[in-house]
Amino acid sequence: MFGCRWLPPEFRTIVCMTALARTAATTCTLLFSVGCRSNAPAEDWGLPEPDREFRAAWVATVTNIDWPSKPGLPADVQKAEAIAMLDRLAELNMNAVVLQVRPHCDALYGSDLEPWSAYLTGKEGAPPEPLYDPLAFWVEESHRRGLELHAWFNPYRAAHPGRPGPAAESSILNQRPELAVTLGSRGYRWLDPSLPDVQEHSLRVVLDVVERYDIDGVHFDDYFYPYASYHDGKDFPDGNSWDAYVRDGGDLSRGDWRRASVDGFVESVYRGIKDAKPWVEFGISPFGIWRPDHPEGIRGLDQYDALYADAKKWLEEGWVDYFTPQLYWPIARTAQSFPRLLGWWGAHNPKARHLWPGLAISRMKGEAGATELAGQILIERAMEPGSPGVCFFSMRHLMGESSELGARLGKDVFAGAALIPPSPWLSGRAPAEPRVTLEPGGVSFRPGRAKDVVRHWIVQWEQGGDWDTAILPGTAKAWAWAAPPAQVAVRAVGRSRAAGPPAMVEVSVP
């Protein structure tokens, strides 16, 4: 159970009021727990269920925000930086990383479709030296620590002014220049979302990664049509494609035409992922406000008319498995109220997809910022008790002892380990009962079926009538006890995040 003893009185009041408002919707009377952790017997076995919560951080690679720390580092230095981040996530009892693998029509992995990223090597198109595949490395090392790896793509951004050097000859900007436009005085390049060839190319890029890598999720952020500031406040320059649409008899307004292009692409990505690997999840992190006055009194950017992103529709249609609206504002800011916006998105989630808001560590500094963010986590748990979770922007703010939030997470907010909530709408079969062998000082285990893919092991042991729980990565093969328990139960958790039946072992000590 997680407490809130360090929260200021005004935050405690908000959390308690929020939780009380949802009490009727949950069977758990512990307001701040993740799920219901108690010793009440679980069905058939009397085993307590482990906590469930999505605990993730974004690792941004564009302009080397998080990783690697600068372009052109040797491969061993890049790997060491990645391992330090993954170790930190594991230390803080977090369970997922969202790695930006396509900042803008480039790749932080081996690709036949797009060139190596300049943020990795210092020159677009140049491979890392010595050669290795960064995404394969991140996936393997994440799973070794029991972390999910979600691959983050920018579907339309084609070039960023912070990129070292020019686009590679193999870049789509040089191979198909008619698909992109130039924005404003800073020189952003953007693919035209309305063009079928753009949609086909970006979909191929996503599905290529889904098919070749053992990732757990695909992730988009808030960049669809660009923010107006990227084009010096002017409208997106898609006059040629708009004129062609009108000449062909199109009758939508320009805004509806743009939104329809994005809608169709989002749906095709979701369905394409499910056709390739049904267990790979699709998540989107849109701007946190759908439209001003939704809910009443909310002020801010109108993403529906500015980014042509009808994010509410994607959630309502179920074209995502999880939704991470960027709620980057404080609890007490009335015009962008964190709990009101979270509640509004929750009210427009008829298919009960995971609602895991994005929180901005970069905007919440020092001890006061850590307290604010911890309060937001508690509010989110109270409002989404069946499937809590958050994602932090960004990873560098969690690194080192100087991170006030990192210290708070490890000691209190994320004091115990948690599994990510399952997605019952996905047709993933739970693993079979594992094969467990009693060893001197512990147990060893392996999958019950040869074809079972195990992402985690739940090991539980009983002493004096009480059960304790450990969550181990799927790569683990054994568990050692500190003192002999009366019995041990082992369950396997598969790609669907559903736990299979337990294997029970009684321990007799001479």
C-alpha positions in Angstrom: 0.0 0.0 0.0 1.2 3.5 -0.8 0.7 6.3 1.7 0.5 10.1 1.3 1.9 11.3 4.6 4.2 13.8 3.0 1.5 15.5 0.9 0.5 19.1 1.8 -3.0 19.3 3.4 -4.5 20.8 0.3 -3.3 17.9 -1.9 -4.5 15.3 0.6 -8.0 16.9 0.4 -8.1 16.7 -3.4 -6.9 13.1 -3.4 -9.4 12.0 -0.7 -12.3 13.8 -2.4 -11.4 12.2 -5.7 -11.2 8.8 -4.3 -14.4 9.1 -2.3 -16.2 10.1 -5.5 -15.1 6.8 -7.1 -15.6 4.5 -4.1 -18.8 3.0 -5.5 -17.0 1.9 -8.6 -14.3 -0.1 -6.9 -14.3 -3.0 -4.5 -11.1 -1.8 -2.8 -11.6 0.3 0.3 -7.9 1.2 0.5 -7.9 4.6 -1.3 -4.3 4.8 -2.3 -3.4 1.2 -3.1 -2.8 -0.2 -6.6 -5.4 -2.9 -6.7 -6.5 -4.6 -3.4 -3.5 -6.0 -1.6 -4.8 -8.0 1.3 -4.5 -11.5 2.6 -8.1 -12.3 1.6 -8.1 -15.6 -0.3 -7.8 -15.4 -4.1 -9.9 -17.7 -6.1 -9.0 -21.3 -5.6 -5.5 -20.7 -4.2 -5.6 -18.2 -1.4 -2.8 -16.2 -3.1 -2.7 -12.4 -3.0 -2.6 -10.6 -6.3 0.5 -8.5 -7.0 0.1 -4.7 -7.5 -0.7 -3.6 -11.0 0.4 -0.2 -12.4 2.0 1.2 -15.5 5.2 3.0 -14.5 7.0 4.3 -17.5 9.4 7.1 -18.7 10.0 8.5 -22.1 13.6 8.3 -23.5 13.8 11.0 -26.1 16.5 10.8 -28.8 15.7 13.8 -30.9 18.4 16.5 -30.4 19.9 14.0 -27.8 17.5 15.1 -25.1 17.9 11.8 -23.1 20.0 9.3 -25.1 22.6 9.1 -26.3 24.0 12.1 -24.4 25.6 13.4 -27.7 26.0 12.3 -31.3 28.9 10.1 -32.4 29.7 8.3 -29.1 31.4 4.9 -29.4 29.0 2.0 -29.2 30.3 0.9 -25.8 29.6 4.4 -24.3 26.1 4.4 -25.8 25.4 1.0 -24.3 26.7 2.0 -20.9 24.4 5.1 -20.9 21.4 2.9 -21.9 22.2 0.4 -19.1 22.5 3.2 -16.5 19.0 4.3 -17.5 17.5 0.8 -17.4 19.1 0.1 -14.1 17.7 3.3 -12.7 14.2 2.3 -13.9 14.5 -1.1 -12.2 15.9 0.5 -9.0 12.8 2.8 -8.9 10.4 -0.2 -9.3 9.3 1.1 -12.7 8.3 -1.4 -15.4 8.4 0.2 -18.9 10.5 2.4 -21.1 9.2 4.3 -24.1 12.2 4.7 -26.4 12.1 7.1 -29.4 13.4 5.0 -32.3 12.3 7.3 -35.2 12.8 11.0 -34.3 12.1 12.1 -37.9 12.3 9.7 -40.9 15.5 8.2 -39.5 16.2 5.1 -37.5 17.9 4.2 -34.2 18.0 0.6 -35.5 19.0 -1.3 -38.6 16.6 -0.4 -41.3 16.3 -0.9 -45.1 13.6 1.8 -45.2 15.2 4.8 -43.5 18.8 5.9 -42.7 20.7 5.6 -39.4 19.9 8.6 -37.2 22.5 11.4 -36.9 21.6 11.6 -33.2 23.2 8.2 -32.9 26.3 8.5 -35.1 26.8 12.2 -35.8 26.0 11.7 -39.5 22.7 10.6 -40.9 23.1 7.3 -42.8 26.3 6.3 -41.0 26.1 3.1 -38.9 27.3 3.0 -35.3 30.9 1.9 -34.7 31.5 -0.8 -33.9 28.3 -1.9 -35.6 25.4 -3.0 -33.3 21.6 -2.6 -33.3 20.6 -0.2 -30.6 16.9 -1.2 -30.6 17.7 -4.9 -30.3 20.1 -4.0 -27.4 17.5 -1.9 -25.6 14.9 -4.7 -26.0 17.1 -7.4 -24.7 18.4 -5.3 -21.7 14.9 -4.1 -20.9 13.5 -7.6 -20.8 16.5 -8.8 -18.7 15.3 -6.3 -16.0 11.6 -7.1 -16.3 10.8 -3.9 -18.2 8.6 -3.5 -21.2 10.0 -1.7 -24.2 7.7 0.5 -26.3 9.0 1.8 -29.5 8.2 5.5 -30.1 7.7 6.8 -33.6 7.1 10.3 -35.0 5.0 9.5 -38.1 5.2 12.8 -40.0 8.2 14.8 -38.8 10.8 14.6 -41.5 13.6 16.8 -40.3 14.4 18.8 -37.2 16.7 22.0 -37.2 18.7 20.4 -34.4 19.8 17.5 -36.5 23.6 17.3 -37.0 24.3 17.7 -40.7 22.1 17.2 -43.8 19.7 14.4 -44.7 21.3 11.2 -46.0 21.0 10.4 -49.7 18.8 7.5 -48.8 16.4 9.7 -46.8 12.8 10.0 -48.1 13.5 13.7 -48.3 16.0 13.0 -51.2 14.2 10.0 -52.6 10.7 11.4 -52.6 11.0 15.2 -52.0 7.4 15.8 -53.2 6.1 14.1 -50.1 7.4 16.7 -47.7 7.1 20.5 -47.1 9.4 23.0 -45.5 8.1 24.9 -42.4 9.0 28.4 -41.4 12.2 30.1 -40.9 13.8 27.4 -38.7 13.7 24.8 -41.5 11.5 22.0 -40.1 10.5 19.5 -42.8 7.2 17.7 -42.5 5.5 14.9 -44.5 2.1 15.8 -45.8 -0.3 13.6 -43.8 -2.9 13.7 -46.5 -0.8 11.8 -49.1 -1.4 8.1 -49.5 2.3 7.5 -50.1 3.2 9.2 -46.8 0.7 7.0 -44.9 1.9 3.9 -46.6 5.6 4.7 -45.9 5.1 5.5 -42.3 2.9 2.4 -41.8 5.6 0.2 -43.4 8.2 1.7 -41.0 6.1 0.9 -38.0 5.2 -2.6 -39.1 8.8 -3.4 -40.0 9.8 -2.8 -36.4 6.8 -4.7 -35.0 7.6 -7.7 -37.2 11.4 -7.8 -36.6 11.8 -6.9 -33.0 10.4 -8.3 -29.8 8.9 -5.0 -28.7 5.9 -4.7 -26.3 4.3 -1.6 -27.7 4.2 1.0 -30.4 3.9 4.6 -29.3 3.0 8.0 -30.9 3.3 11.4 -29.2 1.4 14.6 -29.9 2.9 15.5 -33.3 0.4 15.0 -36.1 0.0 18.2 -38.2 2.6 20.5 -36.7 2.2 23.2 -34.1 1.7 26.6 -35.9 4.8 27.9 -34.2 6.9 25.5 -36.4 5.6 27.5 -39.5 6.0 31.0 -38.0 2.3 31.0 -37.1 1.1 30.3 -40.6 -1.2 27.5 -41.9 0.3 24.2 -43.0 1.4 24.5 -46.6 -0.5 21.7 -48.2 -2.1 23.7 -51.0 -1.1 21.2 -53.8 -2.6 18.2 -52.1 -5.7 20.2 -51.1 -6.3 21.5 -54.6 -5.9 17.9 -56.0 -8.5 16.7 -53.5 -11.0 19.4 -54.5 -10.4 18.7 -58.2 -11.2 15.1 -57.6 -14.6 16.0 -56.2 -13.8 16.0 -52.5 -16.5 17.7 -50.4 -15.0 17.9 -46.9 -13.9 21.1 -45.4 -10.1 21.5 -45.2 -10.1 20.8 -41.5 -12.2 17.7 -41.8 -10.1 16.5 -44.7 -7.0 16.8 -42.6 -8.5 15.1 -39.6 -9.9 12.3 -41.8 -6.3 11.7 -43.2 -4.9 11.4 -39.6 -7.9 9.3 -38.5 -7.4 6.8 -41.3 -3.7 6.5 -40.6 -4.2 5.9 -36.8 -6.8 3.2 -37.5 -4.6 1.5 -40.1 -1.6 1.5 -37.7 -3.8 -0.1 -34.9 -5.2 -2.8 -37.2 -1.8 -3.4 -38.8 -0.1 -4.0 -35.5 -2.9 -6.4 -34.4 -2.7 -8.4 -37.7 1.1 -8.8 -37.3 1.3 -9.4 -33.5 -1.9 -9.1 -31.5 -0.1 -8.8 -28.2 1.9 -5.7 -29.2 0.1 -2.6 -27.8 -0.5 0.7 -29.5 -0.4 3.8 -27.4 -0.8 7.5 -28.2 0.1 10.5 -26.1 -1.9 13.4 -27.5 -1.9 17.0 -26.2 -3.8 17.0 -23.0 -6.7 19.2 -24.0 -9.0 18.0 -26.8 -10.8 21.3 -27.2 -11.2 24.4 -25.0 -14.2 24.2 -22.7 -14.1 20.4 -22.7 -14.7 20.2 -19.8 -16.2 23.6 -19.2 -13.7 26.3 -18.2 -10.7 24.6 -19.6 -8.4 26.8 -21.6 -5.5 26.0 -24.0 -4.6 24.9 -27.5 -7.4 23.4 -29.6 -5.6 20.3 -30.9 -8.7 19.4 -33.0 -8.3 22.6 -35.1 -4.6 23.2 -34.6 -3.0 19.7 -34.9 -6.0 18.2 -36.7 -5.9 15.4 -34.1 -9.3 14.1 -33.1 -7.8 12.3 -30.2 -11.2 11.8 -28.5 -12.4 9.8 -31.5 -9.4 7.5 -31.4 -10.1 6.7 -27.8 -13.8 6.3 -28.3 -13.3 4.0 -31.3 -10.8 1.8 -29.4 -8.0 2.4 -31.9 -5.5 2.4 -29.1 -4.7 0.0 -26.3 -3.5 2.8 -23.9 -3.9 6.5 -23.9 -1.4 8.9 -22.4 -2.7 12.5 -22.7 0.0 15.0 -21.8 -1.4 16.5 -18.6 1.6 18.6 -17.9 -0.1 21.1 -15.6 -0.3 21.4 -11.8 -3.3 20.1 -9.8 -4.4 23.5 -8.7 -4.3 25.3 -12.1 -7.9 25.9 -12.8 -7.7 26.5 -16.5 -5.8 23.3 -17.1 -6.9 21.3 -14.1 -5.2 17.9 -13.9 -8.0 16.0 -12.1 -10.7 17.6 -14.3 -8.9 16.8 -17.5 -8.2 13.2 -16.4 -11.8 12.8 -15.5 -13.0 14.2 -18.8 -10.8 11.8 -20.8 -12.0 8.9 -18.6 -15.6 9.8 -19.3 -14.9 9.5 -23.1 -13.4 6.0 -22.8 -16.3 3.7 -23.6 -14.1 0.7 -24.5 -12.2 1.0 -21.2 -8.8 1.3 -22.7 -5.9 2.0 -20.3 -5.7 5.7 -19.4 -2.2 6.5 -18.2 -1.5 10.2 -18.3 1.8 11.8 -19.1 3.5 13.8 -16.4 6.2 16.5 -16.9 9.1 16.2 -14.6 10.8 18.8 -16.7 8.2 21.4 -15.5 8.0 20.3 -11.9 11.4 21.1 -10.3 12.8 20.5 -6.8 11.1 19.2 -3.7 7.8 21.1 -4.5 7.7 19.6 -8.0 8.3 16.1 -6.6 5.4 16.6 -4.2 3.2 17.9 -6.9 3.9 14.9 -9.2 3.4 12.4 -6.4 0.0 14.0 -5.7 -0.9 13.6 -9.3 0.0 9.9 -9.1 -2.2 9.4 -6.1 -5.1 11.2 -7.8 -4.7 9.0 -10.9 -4.7 5.9 -8.7 -7.9 7.0 -7.1 -9.6 7.9 -10.4 -8.5 4.9 -12.3 -8.3 2.2 -9.6 -8.7 -0.8 -12.0 -5.8 0.2 -14.3 -3.6 2.9 -12.8 -0.4 4.2 -14.5 1.6 7.2 -15.5 4.5 8.0 -17.9 7.2 10.6 -17.1 8.8 13.1 -19.5 11.6 12.5 -19.5 14.2 10.0 -18.3 17.1 12.3 -17.7 15.2 14.0 -14.9 15.0 10.7 -13.0 18.8 10.1 -13.2 21.1 10.5 -10.2 20.7 11.3 -6.6 19.9 15.0 -7.4 16.5 13.9 -8.7 14.0 14.8 -6.0 11.3 12.8 -7.7 13.5 9.8 -8.1 14.2 9.8 -4.4 10.5 10.1 -3.7 9.5 7.3 -6.0 12.0 4.8 -4.7 11.2 5.5 -1.1 7.5 5.9 -1.1 5.3 6.3 -4.2 6.8 3.2 -6.0 8.1 1.5 -2.9 7.0 -2.0 -4.1 7.2 -3.6 -7.4 4.1 -3.8 -9.7 3.1 -5.6 -12.9 1.5 -3.6 -15.7 -2.3 -4.1 -15.9 -3.5 -6.7 -18.5 -5.4 -5.7 -21.6 -8.4 -8.1 -21.6 -9.6 -7.0 -25.0 -6.5 -8.6 -26.6 -6.7 -12.3 -27.2 -3.6 -13.4 -25.4 -3.5 -16.8 -23.8 -2.0 -17.0 -20.3 0.9 -19.3 -19.8 0.4 -22.8 -18.5 1.2 -23.9 -15.0 5.1 -23.8 -14.8 7.3 -26.7 -13.9 8.9 -26.0 -10.5 11.6 -28.0 -8.8 12.6 -27.7 -5.2 16.3 -27.0 -4.9 18.6 -26.6 -1.8 17.8 -23.1 -0.6 15.1 -22.2 -3.2 13.2 -23.3 -6.3 13.9 -23.4 -10.0 11.3 -23.0 -12.7 10.6 -23.2 -16.4 7.6 -22.7 -18.6 4.9 -25.4 -18.6 4.7 -25.4 -22.4 7.6 -25.1 -24.7 5.8 -22.4 -26.7 5.0 -20.2 -23.7 6.7 -16.8 -23.7 7.2 -15.7 -20.1 7.6 -12.0 -19.5 7.6 -12.2 -15.7 7.5 -14.8 -12.9 5.4 -14.2 -9.8 7.0 -16.0 -6.9 5.0 -16.1 -3.6 6.0 -17.8 -0.3 4.0 -18.4 2.9 5.4 -18.1 6.4 3.3 -18.1 9.5 0.1 -17.9 7.4 1.2 -14.7 5.6 2.2 -14.5 1.9 5.0 -12.4 0.5 5.5 -11.7 -3.3 8.4 -11.1 -5.6 8.1 -10.2 -9.3 11.0 -11.5 -11.4 11.9 -10.9 -15.0 11.0 -13.7 -17.5 14.7 -14.4 -18.0 15.0 -15.6 -14.4 15.2 -19.4 -13.8 15.4 -19.7 -10.0 14.6 -18.0 -6.7 16.4 -18.4 -3.4 14.8 -17.8 0.0 16.3 -16.0 2.9 14.6 -18.5 5.3 12.7 -21.7 4.5 9.0 -20.9 3.9 6.1 -23.4 4.4 5.2 -23.4 0.7 6.1 -21.6 -2.5 3.8 -20.7 -5.4 5.1 -19.8 -8.9 3.1 -18.2 -11.7 4.1 -17.3 -15.2 3.0 -14.0 -16.8 2.9 -13.9 -20.6 2.9 -11.2 -23.3 -0.8 -10.5 -22.5 0.2 -9.6 -18.9 -2.2 -12.3 -17.7 -0.9 -14.6 -15.0 -1.3 -18.3 -15.5 -2.2 -20.9 -12.8 0.3 -21.4 -10.0 2.5 -24.4 -9.3 2.6 -25.0 -5.6 5.5 -26.5 -3.8 5.5 -27.5 -0.1 8.8 -27.1 1.7 9.7 -29.5 4.5 12.6 -28.5 6.6 14.3 -31.3 8.7 
